Amino acid sequence: MLTRAVKMIFLHLLLISTAFVTTYGQTEAEVKEATNKVVQLIEQQRFTEAIPHLEVLIKASPNEPKLRFFYGYSLLTKSKQISNNEEAKQLSVKALEEFKKAKELGLKDETNDALIALLSGTGNLEGYSKNAEANKFMNQAENNFAQSKYEEALQFYQKALALDPNIYEAALFSGDVYLKKEEWDNAEKWYQKAISINPNRETAYRYSATPLMKQKKYDQARDRYIEAFITEPYSQSSPRGISQWAEVTGAKLGTPKVDFPKIEFNANGQATMAAPVDKPDYNAEWKSYIATRISWRKEKFAKTFPSEKKYRHTLQEEIEAIRSVLKSAKEQKLSHPHFTILQKIDDDGLLEAFILMAQADEGIAEDHEAYLKNNRLKLRQYVLNYVIQK
């Protein structure tokens, strides 16, 4: 099932070097123009319009897997918008070739793999709803939206939502229709509806900031972008909103500068850490941090999380490790700036938020959803206090 809600793997394209493109008869100006068009059209979900511009870029850079994915996705989107079955089939075949080529060129992405499985007849992508009729209306709405038939699209979104009130995209895309029409209050109404359906998705928060930005309501827009960021901090999309807000308003964004040790564990669970050349006492300063991490890896994780069969670095482990080194630093009267910063964050009650937003690895990231559920205010406060520079 093709939808605008399918998670896109990349949201920007790299410009191709002049030396490379001239080999294929492209000028730098042509490539830049095509790149700008593709980025703009993909951001706006206008995939079919991006096809000729993608073809320019693929001619210039035939071995770029991102371009192959987008080209295949755009072809597949077009195949769903035409009534000629034979032509639609040919486009689907071509799209499958592009997805396979992207994978062959090194693209590792679940969406690309799922599309290959779908078009090969070995897999399925979930629709918007378990209600077949609601899915039908959503597809009709999407086809109309892609052709800029916004009123018709809105009618079908509403029909789908009437059949299944939990279709996040039906509410979200209704907001998009009103955004296109510059009816800000109606757009807000439907974005809020999407948020109420699923407050743990970042998209509606981010989309709802756009009309606020257009009205120059920058403080309100900032708050929406923050909600998007803290809701899904590890996605490629959510940080983009607050970055755009900062560019417009002149605000500066950053992260507390803490020199965390880089630890490597061998197969036996032994840790090694490389100290910076100019900091000979670095290892000694972080000794208790490392010792705590080793303890968790060897035995404490299994005792604390008996239902998890494989060790992972957790938020609880990192909190304990940081607090152990802060205690040690206080006892030894160490005054390094990174200990001062961490102590201030902890005193503010935002250490967990800092770790999840700025220091998370794959293991820690698994703890974000549970923390968000009960601590959204702390995550929000962390961004206001430490990410947006005063």
LOROZA-484527 format. One record per residue (C-alpha): residue number from 1; residue in three letters; x, y, z. Coordinates in steps of 0.001 Angstrom, whole numbers, plus 500000, padded with zeros to 6 digits. Layout:
N
num  residu  px  py  pz
NUM  ALA  X  Y  Z
...
This chain:
390
num  residu  px  py  pz
1  MET  500000  500000  500000
2  LEU  501545  503303  498910
3  THR  500912  506232  501221
4  ARG  502465  509549  502121
5  ALA  502811  508033  505562
6  VAL  505391  505473  504360
7  LYS  508540  506513  506188
8  MET  510958  508204  503807
9  ILE  514557  507166  504202
10  PHE  516272  510401  503249
11  LEU  515019  513978  503284
12  HIS  517832  515646  501400
13  LEU  520002  514915  498379
14  LEU  523690  515671  498042
15  LEU  524839  517836  495180
16  ILE  526950  515927  492690
17  SER  530409  517280  491901
18  THR  530944  519197  488659
19  ALA  533802  516918  487614
20  PHE  531600  513859  487857
21  VAL  528524  515250  486142
22  THR  530361  516603  483127
23  THR  531405  513009  482356
24  TYR  527756  512335  481621
25  GLY  527111  515566  479741
26  GLN  525373  517388  482588
27  THR  526227  520911  483605
28  GLU  526557  521911  487218
29  ALA  523654  524341  486813
30  GLU  521384  521584  485474
31  VAL  522220  519296  488360
32  LYS  521696  522023  490954
33  GLU  518347  522963  489454
34  ALA  517211  519322  489318
35  THR  518372  518743  492899
36  ASN  516476  521747  494211
37  LYS  513350  520649  492335
38  VAL  513550  517085  493643
39  VAL  514042  518166  497263
40  GLN  511144  520613  497016
41  LEU  508749  518193  495330
42  ILE  509556  515262  497634
43  GLU  509105  517479  500689
44  GLN  505670  518352  499286
45  GLN  504847  514708  498523
46  ARG  504551  515535  494785
47  PHE  506391  512423  493674
48  THR  505089  512130  490106
49  GLU  506221  515673  489329
50  ALA  509699  514786  490579
51  ILE  510183  512004  487993
52  PRO  511781  514041  485150
53  HIS  514093  515838  487578
54  LEU  515128  512538  489158
55  GLU  515950  511238  485694
56  VAL  518343  514157  485224
57  LEU  520083  513331  488495
58  ILE  520228  509592  487811
59  LYS  521828  510282  484449
60  ALA  524441  512349  486264
61  SER  524910  509898  489140
62  PRO  523666  506417  488166
63  ASN  525239  504714  491183
64  GLU  523582  506809  493897
65  PRO  521174  504479  495784
66  LYS  519106  507301  497310
67  LEU  518210  508573  493868
68  ARG  517235  505080  492740
69  PHE  514918  504699  495717
70  PHE  513180  508015  495155
71  TYR  512852  507346  491441
72  GLY  511283  503940  492093
73  TYR  508956  505391  494716
74  SER  507861  508160  492349
75  LEU  507212  505680  489528
76  LEU  505177  503496  491846
77  THR  503161  506488  493039
78  LYS  502413  507388  489423
79  SER  501316  503810  488694
80  LYS  498555  504213  491284
81  GLN  497261  507387  489659
82  ILE  496626  506187  486110
83  SER  493715  504146  484805
84  ASN  495567  502274  482027
85  ASN  496295  498886  483617
86  GLU  499068  497948  481209
87  GLU  500878  501251  481654
88  ALA  500459  500995  485439
89  LYS  501928  497488  485362
90  GLN  504935  498659  483350
91  LEU  505576  501481  485822
92  SER  505388  499022  488728
93  VAL  507899  496730  487002
94  LYS  510239  499654  486447
95  ALA  509817  500749  490072
96  LEU  510751  497254  491267
97  GLU  513905  497392  489128
98  GLU  514865  500710  490763
99  PHE  514291  499402  494305
100  LYS  516412  496343  493526
101  LYS  519096  498564  492026
102  ALA  519093  500743  495147
103  LYS  519603  497641  497287
104  GLU  522333  496365  494977
105  LEU  524112  499724  495289
106  GLY  524178  499382  499073
107  LEU  520943  500911  500345
108  LYS  519971  499240  503613
109  ASP  516440  500253  504530
110  GLU  513312  498447  505664
111  THR  511037  500532  503435
112  ASN  513008  499675  500320
113  ASP  513047  495985  501287
114  ALA  509304  496031  501998
115  LEU  508570  497586  498606
116  ILE  510672  494935  496880
117  ALA  508732  492240  498732
118  LEU  505409  493874  497905
119  LEU  506099  494206  494189
120  SER  507627  490746  494019
121  GLY  504455  489286  495517
122  THR  506201  488027  498649
123  GLY  505064  490607  501170
124  ASN  502536  493256  502080
125  LEU  502604  496772  503433
126  GLU  500002  497711  505975
127  GLY  497201  499973  504859
128  TYR  495753  502851  506799
129  SER  493052  500759  508390
130  LYS  491719  497242  508815
131  ASN  488555  498573  507198
132  ALA  488856  497887  503472
133  GLU  486367  500579  502523
134  ALA  488240  503156  504586
135  ASN  491456  502188  502815
136  LYS  489718  502615  499477
137  PHE  488628  506136  500418
138  MET  492140  506984  501612
139  ASN  493653  505882  498314
140  GLN  491100  507946  496419
141  ALA  491889  510915  498626
142  GLU  495618  510539  498016
143  ASN  495164  510339  494272
144  ASN  493112  513531  494339
145  PHE  495578  515300  496607
146  ALA  498463  514381  494291
147  GLN  496548  516046  491444
148  SER  495881  519160  493563
149  LYS  492149  518355  493722
150  TYR  491961  519362  497336
151  GLU  488217  519576  497836
152  GLU  487723  516080  496429
153  ALA  490613  514800  498554
154  LEU  489088  516306  501697
155  GLN  485765  514583  501055
156  PHE  487424  511186  500795
157  TYR  489593  511779  503888
158  GLN  486444  512583  505826
159  LYS  484648  509499  504509
160  ALA  487585  507335  505592
161  LEU  487642  508930  509035
162  ALA  483914  508367  509433
163  LEU  484448  504648  508869
164  ASP  487528  504453  511074
165  PRO  488004  507359  513540
166  ASN  491539  506150  514335
167  ILE  493114  506796  510941
168  TYR  495860  509237  511897
169  GLU  496606  510132  508281
170  ALA  492988  510989  507470
171  ALA  493037  513722  510114
172  LEU  496617  514767  509325
173  PHE  496018  515069  505599
174  SER  492746  516917  506155
175  GLY  494910  519483  507906
176  ASP  497168  519532  504859
177  VAL  494212  520341  502625
178  TYR  493321  523353  504737
179  LEU  496994  524349  504844
180  LYS  496987  524443  501039
181  LYS  493889  526646  501204
182  GLU  495525  528868  503850
183  GLU  492647  528271  506238
184  TRP  494834  528223  509322
185  ASP  492157  527592  511968
186  ASN  490752  524591  510122
187  ALA  494246  523223  509544
188  GLU  494940  523537  513265
189  LYS  491704  521729  514102
190  TRP  492633  518691  512030
191  TYR  496267  518577  513101
192  GLN  495069  518557  516700
193  LYS  492681  515753  515796
194  ALA  495640  513715  514494
195  ILE  497582  514432  517699
196  SER  494663  513207  519784
197  ILE  494544  509988  517747
198  ASN  498233  509293  518378
199  PRO  500214  511718  520560
200  ASN  503329  509540  520159
201  ARG  503878  510378  516496
202  GLU  505835  513515  515715
203  THR  504330  514365  512320
204  ALA  501205  516292  513341
205  TYR  503137  518385  515855
206  ARG  505606  519358  513140
207  TYR  503007  519941  510446
208  SER  500911  522067  512786
209  ALA  503826  524469  513218
210  THR  503794  525404  509529
211  PRO  500657  527598  509620
212  LEU  501960  529204  512806
213  MET  505236  530050  511067
214  LYS  503326  531493  508122
215  GLN  501444  533738  510561
216  LYS  504739  534655  512285
217  LYS  503552  533155  515553
218  TYR  507082  532026  516249
219  ASP  506801  531173  519941
220  GLN  503826  528903  519320
221  ALA  505564  527326  516344
222  ARG  508661  526726  518492
223  ASP  506581  524827  521038
224  ARG  505125  522574  518331
225  TYR  508552  521847  516910
226  ILE  509789  521001  520389
227  GLU  506902  518539  520803
228  ALA  507838  516900  517512
229  PHE  511497  516702  518534
230  ILE  510913  515155  521950
231  THR  508279  512752  520632
232  GLU  510595  511123  518081
233  PRO  514106  512475  518707
234  TYR  515839  509767  516691
235  SER  513966  510266  513420
236  GLN  515446  512276  510579
237  SER  512348  514451  510331
238  SER  511593  515807  513800
239  PRO  514825  517798  514417
240  ARG  514423  519489  511045
241  GLY  511460  521548  512234
242  ILE  513173  523200  515160
243  SER  516224  523811  512971
244  GLN  514052  525646  510441
245  TRP  512507  527674  513254
246  ALA  515983  528648  514478
247  GLU  517049  529731  510994
248  VAL  514018  532001  510652
249  THR  514177  533484  514137
250  GLY  517957  533694  514452
251  ALA  517988  531437  517500
252  LYS  521013  529264  518200
253  LEU  520719  525568  518926
254  GLY  523239  523376  520666
255  THR  523965  520506  523027
256  PRO  525741  520631  526398
257  LYS  529408  519906  525723
258  VAL  530407  516913  527781
259  ASP  533518  514884  527007
260  PHE  532109  511391  527561
261  PRO  534674  508576  527442
262  LYS  534688  506312  524424
263  ILE  534539  502780  525801
264  GLU  535007  499551  523875
265  PHE  534081  496172  525333
266  ASN  535729  492974  524168
267  ALA  534096  489543  523975
268  ASN  534889  488897  527649
269  GLY  533213  492106  528800
270  GLN  536480  493877  529541
271  ALA  536517  497596  528848
272  THR  539175  499748  527265
273  MET  539076  503502  526936
274  ALA  541283  505803  524923
275  ALA  542101  509005  526787
276  PRO  542593  512217  524796
277  VAL  546279  512976  524253
278  ASP  546046  516315  526039
279  LYS  544206  514886  529076
280  PRO  546470  512420  530881
281  ASP  544168  512184  533930
282  TYR  541060  511544  531866
283  ASN  540791  507796  532547
284  ALA  541231  508263  536281
285  GLU  538527  510948  536391
286  TRP  535997  508626  534743
287  LYS  537081  505484  536626
288  SER  533826  505028  538547
289  TYR  531784  505617  535385
290  ILE  533626  502810  533623
291  ALA  533401  500500  536626
292  THR  529630  500978  536805
293  ARG  529235  500267  533101
294  ILE  531268  497051  533460
295  SER  529176  495947  536433
296  TRP  525945  496424  534502
297  ARG  527285  494562  531509
298  LYS  528524  491605  533558
299  GLU  525632  491017  535935
300  LYS  523385  493912  536888
301  PHE  521539  494133  533564
302  ALA  520410  490505  533767
303  LYS  519178  491008  537329
304  THR  517408  494294  536584
305  PHE  515839  493236  533275
306  PRO  515274  489467  533602
307  SER  512804  489419  530700
308  GLU  515409  490717  528249
309  LYS  517590  487922  526945
310  LYS  520416  490053  525563
311  TYR  522378  492868  527218
312  ARG  521791  496409  526058
313  HIS  522989  499763  527307
314  THR  520001  501213  529205
315  LEU  518953  504606  530479
316  GLN  519059  503240  534033
317  GLU  522655  502067  533577
318  GLU  523785  505388  532149
319  ILE  522104  507351  534928
320  GLU  523813  505239  537586
321  ALA  527175  505500  535840
322  ILE  526999  509289  535503
323  ARG  525887  509795  539079
324  SER  528688  507556  540306
325  VAL  531281  509701  538563
326  LEU  529664  512905  539821
327  LYS  529854  511557  543357
328  SER  533487  510598  542841
329  ALA  534305  513992  541341
330  LYS  532759  515738  544323
331  GLU  534704  513584  546782
332  GLN  537964  514224  544910
333  LYS  537109  517901  544398
334  LEU  537537  517650  540634
335  SER  536457  520806  538884
336  HIS  536413  519809  535235
337  PRO  533701  521684  533249
338  HIS  532001  518493  532085
339  PHE  531316  517452  535678
340  THR  529977  520924  536441
341  ILE  527641  520755  533444
342  LEU  526373  517272  534301
343  GLN  525803  518227  537927
344  LYS  523806  521294  536880
345  ILE  521646  519195  534527
346  ASP  521072  516637  537281
347  ASP  520241  519348  539822
348  ASP  517650  520644  537355
349  GLY  516084  517172  537266
350  LEU  516887  516802  533566
351  LEU  519674  514232  533479
352  GLU  517449  511479  532048
353  ALA  516143  513896  529407
354  PHE  519689  514921  528486
355  ILE  520764  511312  528038
356  LEU  517733  510420  525925
357  MET  517942  513518  523754
358  ALA  521681  513988  523409
359  GLN  523526  510870  524522
360  ALA  521350  507948  523467
361  ASP  522730  504953  521636
362  GLU  520602  502152  520188
363  GLY  520084  500531  523578
364  ILE  519170  503670  525477
365  ALA  516803  504711  522691
366  GLU  514577  501743  523549
367  ASP  513773  503438  526873
368  HIS  512557  506668  525290
369  GLU  508934  505665  524703
370  ALA  508319  504697  528328
371  TYR  510031  507833  529613
372  LEU  508078  510077  527236
373  LYS  504790  508694  528521
374  ASN  505273  510118  532013
375  ASN  507931  512790  531545
376  ARG  507063  514842  528479
377  LEU  507378  518035  530542
378  LYS  510993  517224  531491
379  LEU  511956  516466  527900
380  ARG  510356  519730  526831
381  GLN  512142  521641  529578
382  TYR  515485  520139  528602
383  VAL  515107  521456  525049
384  LEU  514070  524902  526296
385  ASN  516897  525089  528840
386  TYR  519781  523403  527059
387  VAL  519130  522984  523325
388  ILE  517848  526482  522611
389  GLN  520808  528611  523582
390  LYS  520074  531616  525781
